Amino acid sequence: MNDTFLKACRGEATDYTPIWMMRQAGRYLPQYREVRGSITFLELCKTPELCVEVTLQPVDYLGVDAAILFSDILIPMEAMGLELVFHDGRGPIFPQTVRDQAAVDRLLVPDPEEATGFVLETIRLLRRELKVPLIGFAGAPFTCATYLIEGGSSKAFWETKKMMFTAPKLFHALMDKISRCTTAYLLAQARAGAHALQLFDSWAGILAPRDFAEFAFPYAQRIIAELQQQTELPIIYFANNGATLLEQAAATGADVIGIDWRINIGEAIERIGPRAIQGNIDPAALLLPEAQLRDRIGDLLAGARRARGHIFNLGHGIHQFTPPEQARLAVEIVHQLSRR
Ligand SMILES: Cc1c2[nH]c(c1CCC(=O)O)Cc1[nH]c(c(CCC(=O)O)c1C)Cc1[nH]c(c(CCC(=O)O)c1C)Cc1[nH]c(c(C)c1CCC(=O)O)C2
């Protein structure tokens, strides 16, 4: 087993800098589109054998140092009793939004094995095949809450902020319920065999620092603390667009802090202190010609020299129209340039 990724998460010395890419399984890969061709996204998510196949695709093709479970952050939200639909090209939709106390009360706190057994089965199957560590994941409560309140993706997050500012008790009740589900869900992934766990806070960056502190931070921190009490797995916390929130991200207690590309990694390292860091090349920079890509990766590796553990990654998910061979080239360059 290649444990370079796990060593970096723990801040131990490694022979080279490990790399994986957020959303590394997906539509930019023709082999993914082929599997996905005949079924819907949700059917794919609920068929463990196929989830195993698409989880392994980028590991085999790109040569990355970690696998990430193929699923979606909204799967455990559906398991709370909400209808979830994915329309091609339009993203996820929750037709029944959660905007009042009755809707919050109706949400279930399900047993992960009963409600999301297909996810745990995928992890068990993957454990037998993988030669690199497996990352399990969930959405952070704030990011999940935005989908339930807005009923899907959003630009202004008006309904979410309206609830925060006009019905804070209701908002906290929703966050509390999502958090309880998320802790149970991630613990189940740990028990099924995940080697590390990542919390994706994709929309944290829409909040003012003080609102993040009041409405989002306590829940991420609590989940991380509970996981650390009950498992030994490294926990990664990634707040997208979170340069203004770095100190708070570090205060969640996560073992690894993920950063997006809008901040220099050296500055981020200064601000989070002695803990591992993950990131942070602009996903679009994968389009650069080889010499410039090499240059940029070299700069990033140099900037991360003082990190107590660096896991190379993109600053957000890989874009759907990325040429796969460019992603593969980036992995090769990271391995080459960082080898000691
Ligand atoms: C916000 C969010 C979601 N899902 C996720 C996030 C957090 C990360 C981020 O900020 O990007 C996380 C996620 N979604 C998916 C994974 C799989 C594992 C991996 O990283 O390779 C992971 C880790 C598969 C997916 N999740 C989705 C796809 C595309 C579905 C398809 O095949 O049509 C995949 C491969 C769909 C999805 N799922 C979500 C949206 C908004 C969409 C539609 C937009 C899009 O199509 O990219 C919600």
PDBQT file of the ligand as one rigid body, heavy atoms in Angstrom, charges set to zero:
ROOT
HETATM    1  C1  LIG A 401     -21.004  21.028  -3.979  1.00  0.00    +0.000 C 
HETATM    2  C2  LIG A 401     -20.736  19.568  -4.198  1.00  0.00    +0.000 A 
HETATM    3  C3  LIG A 401     -21.621  18.627  -4.816  1.00  0.00    +0.000 A 
HETATM    4  N1  LIG A 401     -20.971  17.413  -4.788  1.00  0.00    +0.000 N 
HETATM    5  C4  LIG A 401     -19.731  17.524  -4.231  1.00  0.00    +0.000 A 
HETATM    6  C5  LIG A 401     -19.586  18.875  -3.816  1.00  0.00    +0.000 A 
HETATM    7  C6  LIG A 401     -18.407  19.405  -3.033  1.00  0.00    +0.000 C 
HETATM    8  C7  LIG A 401     -17.228  19.646  -3.890  1.00  0.00    +0.000 C 
HETATM    9  C8  LIG A 401     -17.336  20.836  -4.778  1.00  0.00    +0.000 C 
HETATM   10  O1  LIG A 401     -17.474  21.952  -4.257  1.00  0.00    +0.000 OA
HETATM   11  O2  LIG A 401     -17.259  20.648  -6.004  1.00  0.00    +0.000 OA
HETATM   12  C9  LIG A 401     -18.730  16.480  -3.984  1.00  0.00    +0.000 C 
HETATM   13  C10 LIG A 401     -18.560  15.391  -4.958  1.00  0.00    +0.000 A 
HETATM   14  N2  LIG A 401     -19.324  15.094  -6.049  1.00  0.00    +0.000 N 
HETATM   15  C11 LIG A 401     -18.815  13.993  -6.687  1.00  0.00    +0.000 A 
HETATM   16  C12 LIG A 401     -17.712  13.533  -5.932  1.00  0.00    +0.000 A 
HETATM   17  C13 LIG A 401     -17.046  12.215  -6.295  1.00  0.00    +0.000 C 
HETATM   18  C14 LIG A 401     -15.709  11.919  -6.006  1.00  0.00    +0.000 C 
HETATM   19  C15 LIG A 401     -14.633  12.698  -6.717  1.00  0.00    +0.000 C 
HETATM   20  O3  LIG A 401     -14.245  13.759  -6.202  1.00  0.00    +0.000 OA
HETATM   21  O4  LIG A 401     -14.108  12.211  -7.719  1.00  0.00    +0.000 OA
HETATM   22  C16 LIG A 401     -17.533  14.415  -4.874  1.00  0.00    +0.000 A 
HETATM   23  C17 LIG A 401     -16.471  14.418  -3.785  1.00  0.00    +0.000 C 
HETATM   24  C18 LIG A 401     -19.329  13.366  -7.913  1.00  0.00    +0.000 C 
HETATM   25  C19 LIG A 401     -20.209  14.131  -8.819  1.00  0.00    +0.000 A 
HETATM   26  N3  LIG A 401     -21.247  14.952  -8.483  1.00  0.00    +0.000 N 
HETATM   27  C20 LIG A 401     -21.876  15.408  -9.607  1.00  0.00    +0.000 A 
HETATM   28  C21 LIG A 401     -21.213  14.854 -10.742  1.00  0.00    +0.000 A 
HETATM   29  C22 LIG A 401     -21.608  15.037 -12.184  1.00  0.00    +0.000 C 
HETATM   30  C23 LIG A 401     -22.783  14.142 -12.413  1.00  0.00    +0.000 C 
HETATM   31  C24 LIG A 401     -22.920  13.565 -13.794  1.00  0.00    +0.000 C 
HETATM   32  O5  LIG A 401     -22.306  12.525 -14.082  1.00  0.00    +0.000 OA
HETATM   33  O6  LIG A 401     -23.716  14.135 -14.553  1.00  0.00    +0.000 OA
HETATM   34  C25 LIG A 401     -20.182  14.044 -10.247  1.00  0.00    +0.000 A 
HETATM   35  C26 LIG A 401     -19.220  13.199 -11.039  1.00  0.00    +0.000 C 
HETATM   36  C27 LIG A 401     -23.073  16.298  -9.645  1.00  0.00    +0.000 C 
HETATM   37  C28 LIG A 401     -23.141  17.408  -8.697  1.00  0.00    +0.000 A 
HETATM   38  N4  LIG A 401     -23.028  17.322  -7.340  1.00  0.00    +0.000 N 
HETATM   39  C29 LIG A 401     -23.095  18.571  -6.770  1.00  0.00    +0.000 A 
HETATM   40  C30 LIG A 401     -23.333  19.498  -7.808  1.00  0.00    +0.000 A 
HETATM   41  C31 LIG A 401     -23.458  20.997  -7.612  1.00  0.00    +0.000 C 
HETATM   42  C32 LIG A 401     -23.380  18.772  -8.986  1.00  0.00    +0.000 A 
HETATM   43  C33 LIG A 401     -23.717  19.308 -10.338  1.00  0.00    +0.000 C 
HETATM   44  C34 LIG A 401     -22.609  20.078 -10.913  1.00  0.00    +0.000 C 
HETATM   45  C35 LIG A 401     -21.720  19.174 -11.679  1.00  0.00    +0.000 C 
HETATM   46  O7  LIG A 401     -22.302  18.480 -12.530  1.00  0.00    +0.000 OA
HETATM   47  O8  LIG A 401     -20.504  19.208 -11.477  1.00  0.00    +0.000 OA
HETATM   48  C36 LIG A 401     -22.990  18.860  -5.334  1.00  0.00    +0.000 C 
ENDROOT
TORSDOF 0
